[in-house]
């Protein structure tokens, strides 16, 4: 029993450490251009750091999977790792489902799985499904590790939501609204990978420049977002809400049935 507890504690410590590292890497990656902006720096600068960041993220994800498999008492057991692989493949395919404007069907599963199975599963599903979809043809570029980070955060934060399984209608409604929120939030976060690296003197009031201050930077970013991205993200947000409203309840039942069958410690 003591050995089992020690193994579970080790797995939990490993999961928390990896999630913390991924989050810190993400914050540093999105913040770096603001603190090291150079006059001749453009989005091409990410062509140098993005491959390294991609490799680091993959190593951390695989480390989380391997660490849980080696643990004798871990919620993310071999059968759940297999489920992670299946859901990752499914979500990678869902990314290719066509839709209007910025619609993408890939956010529902990280939200629902993160909500059911906890932060580690949600983060891995979000990050790995973006990597797999890119390798399948969705596009590999300097934006990829930033997409992996942000979609991982979708799954991570969904695990922080209160458990509402005793009130199914409220649960699905709340998760649909959460999908709408992340539909807009994904774009708000993702734009930061390139926004501080571009500049147009003719529209200076919507671009960042060194020394403008936090408040002014926020104002300019909101103007930039409203004019260039908000309509696209609105399509994604509405799509998220509709997909979860229509399919959230049966998918949640399936995930929970699977979790109980394999004695998976959900939301852990």
C-alpha positions, -999 to 999 in steps of 0.1 A, spaced: 0 0 0 28 24 9 46 16 -23 14 23 -43 9 56 -25 45 66 -32 41 57 -69 9 78 -71 26 107 -54 55 105 -78 32 105 -108 13 134 -94 45 153 -88 57 146 -123 24 157 -138 24 189 -119 60 197 -127 55 191 -164 24 212 -165 42 240 -147 71 238 -171 48 239 -202 30 269 -188 62 287 -180 76 279 -214 44 293 -230 45 325 -210 82 330 -218 77 323 -255 47 347 -259 65 374 -238 100 372 -253 94 396 -282 81 423 -259 113 423 -238 139 417 -266 124 436 -295 150 446 -320 146 471 -348 151 445 -376 132 417 -358 103 402 -378 82 370 -376 110 352 -394 128 353 -360 105 325 -349 119 302 -376 149 298 -353 133 293 -319 101 275 -330 117 242 -339 135 240 -306 103 249 -287 84 222 -306 110 195 -297 109 206 -260 71 204 -259 71 170 -275 97 157 -250 77 171 -221 45 155 -234 62 121 -239 78 125 -205 44 129 -189 30 98 -208 61 77 -199 62 88 -163 26 78 -158 30 45 -175 60 36 -152 40 45 -122 22 15 -107 -7 36 -93 -14 63 -118 -47 75 -132 -32 78 -166 -26 40 -170 -18 20 -201 -55 18 -212 -60 56 -207 -28 63 -227 -43 42 -255 -75 64 -252 -53 95 -253 -38 82 -286 -72 75 -301 -87 109 -290 -56 126 -303 -60 110 -337 -97 118 -337 -91 154 -328 -64 158 -354 -90 147 -380 -117 170 -366 -94 199 -372 -98 193 -409 -136 194 -408 -146 224 -429 -168 252 -416 -176 289 -420 -152 317 -410 -129 305 -381 -150 274 -372 -129 244 -360 -143 213 -344 -110 205 -326 -117 224 -294 -146 204 -281 -126 173 -272 -98 190 -252 -125 209 -233 -146 178 -225 -117 155 -219 -99 180 -198 -131 186 -178 -136 148 -173 -101 135 -169 -81 164 -155 -53 188 -164 -27 163 -175 -49 145 -200 -65 178 -212 -31 194 -218 -17 164 -236 -47 160 -258 -47 196 -268 -10 198 -275 -5 165 -292 -36 167 -314 -22 200 -329 11 183 -335 -5 153 -352 -28 174 -373 1 196 -385 20 164 -395 -11 152 -413 -11 183 -435 -27 211 -416 6 231 -418 39 231 -401 54 265 -394 67 287 -366 32 291 -353 28 254 -345 44 253 -310 23 284 -300 -8 266 -312 2 235 -292 7 256 -261 -26 275 -264 -47 244 -272 -30 226 -243 -41 255 -221 -77 250 -233 -76 214 -219 -57 225 -188 -81 252 -177 -111 231 -185 -100 207 -158 -103 236 -133 -141 240 -139 -164 228 -111 -178 194 -114 -215 197 -125 -223 161 -135 -253 159 -112 -269 187 -132 -265 176 -169 -283 205 -185 -265 231 -166 -232 213 -172 -236 212 -210 -248 248 -211 -218 259 -190 -194 240 -211 -209 254 -243 -203 289 -229 -168 279 -219 -162 268 -255 -175 302 -267 -151 320 -243 -121 299 -254 -131 304 -291 -124 341 -286 -96 336 -261 -76 313 -285 -73 341 -310 -65 367 -284 -36 346 -271 -24 333 -305 -21 367 -321 7 375 -296 31 351 -313 35 377 -342 18 410 -332 49 426 -315 70 416 -345 50 435 -371 46 472 -377 29 495 -402 38 533 -398 5 541 -416 -15 524 -388 8 529 -358 -21 531 -334 -27 493 -337 9 481 -334 33 476 -306 65 497 -302 91 495 -275 85 519 -246 48 526 -252 37 513 -218 14 485 -208 -19 505 -210 -11 519 -244 0 485 -256 -33 470 -244 -53 497 -262 -34 491 -295 -37 454 -292 -75 456 -287 -77 478 -318 -56 454 -338 -77 424 -326 -110 441 -333 -100 450 -368 -82 419 -379 -93 389 -358 -125 393 -339 -148 383 -367 -128 352 -374 -127 342 -337 -164 349 -334 -170 321 -359 -148 298 -339 -166 307 -307 -201 301 -321 -189 269 -336 -175 257 -302 -208 265 -285 -229 247 -311 -207 216 -312 -206 212 -274 -243 220 -271 -252 193 -296 -226 166 -288 -214 175 -253 -238 153 -233 -232 120 -252 -195 126 -254 -194 132 -216 -213 100 -210 -189 81 -232 -159 95 -215 -172 88 -180 -182 53 -189 -148 46 -203 -132 62 -172 -152 40 -148 -145 9 -168 -108 13 -165 -108 27 -129 -94 60 -142 -91 87 -115 -110 114 -134 -103 151 -129 -69 144 -114 
